[in-house]
Amino acid sequence: MNENMVPVIDISAEQSLLGCLLIEGELIQDITLHPHQLQNRKNQILFKAMRSIQAAGEAIDIVTVVDKLGSVLESIGGISYLTDLANGVPSTLNLLHYQRIVYEQYRIREARKLAGELLEETNEEKISEAYNKLGELQETGVVKAQSKRDVLLKVMEDINRPKGNGKVVGIDTGLAELNMMTGGLKGGQLIIVAGRPAMGKTAFALNLALNGCEAGASASIFSLEMDEEDLDKRLISSVANIDGSKWQNPAEYFSPSDIQKASMAVAKLDEMPYEIFDDSRQTLADIRASIRKCMRQYPGRPHVAVIDYLQLITMPGKFDRHDLKIAAITRELKVMARSMKIPIILLSQLSRGVEQRQDKRPMMSDLRDSGSIEQDADLVIFLYREEYYKKDSAKKNVAEAIIAKQRNGPVGNVEMAFLKEYGKFLNLAKQEAIRI
């Protein structure tokens, strides 16, 4: 390993922590460290002995520790080392401060070790593995930033928020009924949007992202099937109300009015706080890194991520079954949403079983590899358009958002206007006003 990767040895925090425990053994109940997270070998042996004494339900002090160590005692410095540890602690009140330093040193050592491994062997799988481990390291030993009282007070603030101010708890979806049912897109949520082809999944997700940006959020949009230029065309059509079919030959089909509206839409989109990532080989590590980059680019804003779509995500490693791969992806995305405190909107396909039924409205069992998706998702929304299946339907330009699962809220149906030619979802009352 490169000598620059070798950590500087500083075990004073470890020694102070162990000294605290020798003075007041019951304090070990407040410690979350594991022996392997200490740096010094003899400190690891000593702490492991303390944990064994704790597990046996006995008191921890110099006498019980000496007895537990037995013949190993001399190898770590004898009784004199234990007494030096106890005598070297000014106050046990600093115990948790010492633990925080030990955790910090552990994270640095492990990060350096990962960097050294990458220098020795670098490939896509190793990079992805390193990203995942670094993400886990960031959470190791992290203490809750909020106390119980802080959380309870926040709950009371939500209850006492003035009525009728039109604000939602999470990121505004731009759709009033959906906001009413969900409270907006909330940090930590894994949100599944699923539907059969032509239901408008991509358009719906893009609308949620743009509406969120207009409400003050920022967005990361991951497209594993469509390139950025095609997505931009969809966004321009949605913002400018330009028929999407005209992109087949814009030089021929765009009217002077279309050109003017497109120019204004481009200027508006250029100012909006979102980024598109269109590499078809994106892994979860790539997605995580890109989200972090986007959040740094637009600081101080709530953030939402859109991934189109689940079944195309690249997952390093071998899986015996496809459903195990899907389970690994959805679990990791749920962890990502919680650790980053952002909503992640994940598009998913539905099985063809929908087409075999008389009632084409999707159900949870229609989700491909539905077990893990249903378990990990906080919110599952199915998109359905009756007029797609029934040409004589009275529900022209109407789409249903079927909320089939909501971890902390009601389930039910929300009707929206869907102007397919623009790729635009609206509140039903606005659909006529938007047509030109």
Residue pairs with C-beta under 8 A, 6 or more apart in sequence:
1 116
1 119
1 120
2 116
2 119
5 112
5 113
5 115
5 116
5 119
6 112
7 39
7 105
7 108
7 109
7 112
9 39
9 40
10 105
11 38
11 39
11 40
11 43
13 98
13 101
13 102
13 105
14 38
14 39
14 40
14 43
14 98
14 102
15 43
15 85
15 88
16 88
16 89
16 94
16 98
17 31
17 33
17 95
17 98
17 99
17 102
18 43
18 46
18 47
18 50
18 85
19 85
19 86
19 87
19 88
19 89
20 27
20 89
20 92
20 94
20 95
20 98
21 27
21 28
21 31
21 50
21 60
22 60
22 61
22 62
22 65
22 82
22 85
22 86
23 86
23 89
23 92
24 92
25 50
25 53
25 59
25 60
25 61
25 64
26 59
26 60
27 92
27 95
28 50
28 51
28 54
28 60
29 54
30 95
30 96
31 95
31 99
32 99
32 141
33 47
33 99
33 102
33 103
33 141
35 44
35 45
35 47
35 48
35 51
36 44
37 102
37 103
37 106
37 140
37 141
38 44
38 47
38 102
38 106
39 102
39 105
39 106
39 109
42 75
42 76
42 77
42 81
45 69
45 72
45 75
45 76
46 65
46 69
46 76
46 82
49 65
49 68
49 69
49 72
50 60
50 65
50 68
52 68
53 59
53 60
53 64
53 65
53 68
54 60
58 64
62 79
62 82
62 83
62 86
65 82
66 73
66 79
66 82
69 76
73 79
77 84
96 143
99 141
100 141
100 143
103 140
103 141
104 141
106 140
106 141
107 137
107 138
107 140
107 141
110 133
110 137
111 134
111 137
114 130
114 133
114 134
117 126
117 130
118 126
118 127
118 130
124 283
124 316
125 316
125 317
127 285
128 283
128 284
128 285
128 316
129 316
130 285
131 284
131 285
131 288
131 289
132 284
132 285
132 332
135 288
135 336
135 339
138 339
139 339
146 154
158 169
161 167
168 179
168 183
168 184
169 183
169 184
169 186
170 182
170 183
170 184
170 185
170 186
170 187
170 189
170 302
170 343
171 184
171 185
171 186
171 212
171 215
171 217
171 302
171 304
171 343
172 179
172 184
172 211
172 212
172 214
172 215
172 217
173 179
173 182
173 184
173 185
173 208
173 211
173 212
174 207
174 208
174 210
174 211
174 212
174 214
174 215
174 425
175 211
175 401
175 414
175 416
175 425
175 426
175 427
176 427
177 414
177 415
177 416
177 427
178 401
178 414
178 416
181 403
181 406
181 409
181 410
181 412
181 414
182 379
182 403
182 406
182 409
183 409
185 191
185 208
185 212
185 304
185 343
185 345
186 343
187 302
187 337
187 340
187 341
187 342
187 343
188 337
188 338
188 341
188 342
188 343
188 378
189 337
189 343
189 344
189 378
189 379
190 330
190 333
190 334
190 337
190 343
190 344
190 346
190 376
190 377
190 378
190 379
191 343
191 344
191 345
191 346
191 377
191 378
191 379
191 380
191 381
192 310
192 346
192 347
192 348
192 367
192 373
192 377
192 379
192 380
192 381
193 201
193 204
193 205
193 345
193 346
193 347
193 348
193 381
193 383
194 201
194 347
194 348
194 349
194 350
194 362
194 366
194 367
194 380
194 381
194 382
194 383
195 201
195 350
195 362
195 382
195 383
195 384
196 350
196 354
196 355
196 360
196 362
198 385
198 388
199 383
199 384
199 385
199 388
199 399
200 383
200 385
200 399
200 418
200 420
200 423
200 425
201 308
201 309
201 347
201 383
202 226
202 234
202 308
202 347
202 423
203 234
203 238
203 418
203 423
203 424
203 425
204 383
204 399
204 401
204 425
205 221
205 306
205 308
205 345
205 347
206 221
206 231
206 234
206 235
206 238
206 306
206 423
207 238
207 423
207 424
207 425
208 304
208 306
208 345
209 219
209 221
209 274
209 304
209 306
209 345
210 219
210 235
210 238
210 239
210 272
210 274
212 219
212 302
212 304
213 219
213 272
213 273
213 274
214 272
216 301
216 302
217 273
217 301
217 302
217 303
217 304
218 273
218 274
218 294
218 295
218 297
218 298
218 301
218 302
218 303
218 304
219 273
219 274
219 275
219 294
219 303
219 304
219 305
219 306
220 274
220 275
220 277
220 287
220 290
220 291
220 294
220 303
220 304
220 305
220 306
221 231
221 274
221 275
221 276
221 277
221 305
221 306
221 308
222 276
222 277
222 278
222 282
222 287
222 290
222 305
222 306
222 307
222 308
223 231
223 276
223 277
223 278
223 308
224 278
224 279
224 280
224 282
224 307
224 308
224 309
224 312
224 313
225 280
225 308
225 309
225 312
226 278
226 308
227 278
228 276
228 278
231 276
231 278
232 269
232 276
233 244
233 247
234 244
234 423
235 265
235 269
236 242
236 262
236 265
236 266
236 269
237 243
237 244
237 247
237 421
237 422
237 423
237 424
238 422
238 423
238 424
239 265
239 268
239 269
240 258
240 261
240 262
240 264
240 265
241 261
241 419
241 422
241 424
241 434
241 435
241 436
242 254
242 258
242 261
242 262
242 265
242 422
243 421
243 422
244 421
244 422
244 423
245 253
245 421
246 253
246 254
246 258
250 258
254 262
273 297
273 298
273 301
274 294
275 290
275 294
275 297
277 286
277 287
277 290
279 286
280 312
281 314
282 290
282 313
282 314
283 313
283 314
283 315
283 316
284 313
284 315
284 329
284 332
284 333
284 336
287 305
287 307
287 313
287 336
288 336
291 303
291 305
291 336
291 340
291 342
292 340
294 303
295 303
295 340
295 342
302 342
303 340
303 342
304 342
304 343
304 344
304 345
305 342
305 343
305 344
305 345
306 344
306 345
306 347
307 313
307 333
307 344
307 345
307 346
307 347
308 347
309 346
309 347
309 348
309 349
310 326
310 329
310 330
310 346
310 347
310 348
310 349
310 373
311 326
311 348
311 349
311 368
313 329
315 325
315 328
315 329
319 325
319 328
322 369
323 369
323 371
323 372
326 368
326 369
326 372
326 373
327 369
327 371
327 372
327 376
330 346
330 372
330 373
330 375
330 376
330 377
331 372
331 376
333 344
333 346
333 376
334 376
334 377
334 378
336 344
337 343
337 344
346 377
348 367
348 368
348 373
349 368
350 362
350 366
350 367
350 368
350 382
351 366
351 367
351 368
353 365
353 366
354 360
354 362
354 366
360 384
360 389
361 382
361 384
361 400
361 402
362 382
362 384
362 402
362 404
363 382
363 404
364 370
364 374
364 380
364 404
364 405
366 382
367 373
367 374
367 380
373 380
374 380
374 405
377 405
378 406
378 407
378 408
379 403
379 405
379 406
379 407
379 409
380 403
380 404
380 405
380 406
381 401
381 402
381 403
381 404
382 401
382 402
382 404
383 399
383 400
383 401
383 402
384 399
384 400
384 402
385 395
385 398
385 399
385 400
385 418
386 393
386 395
386 398
386 400
387 393
387 395
387 396
387 397
387 398
395 415
397 417
397 418
397 419
397 420
397 431
398 415
398 416
398 417
398 418
398 428
399 415
399 416
399 417
399 418
399 425
400 413
400 414
400 415
400 416
401 413
401 414
401 415
401 416
402 413
403 409
403 410
403 411
403 412
403 413
403 414
404 411
405 411
415 428
416 425
416 426
416 427
416 428
417 425
417 426
417 427
417 428
417 430
417 431
418 424
418 425
418 426
419 426
419 431
419 434
419 435
422 434
424 434
426 434
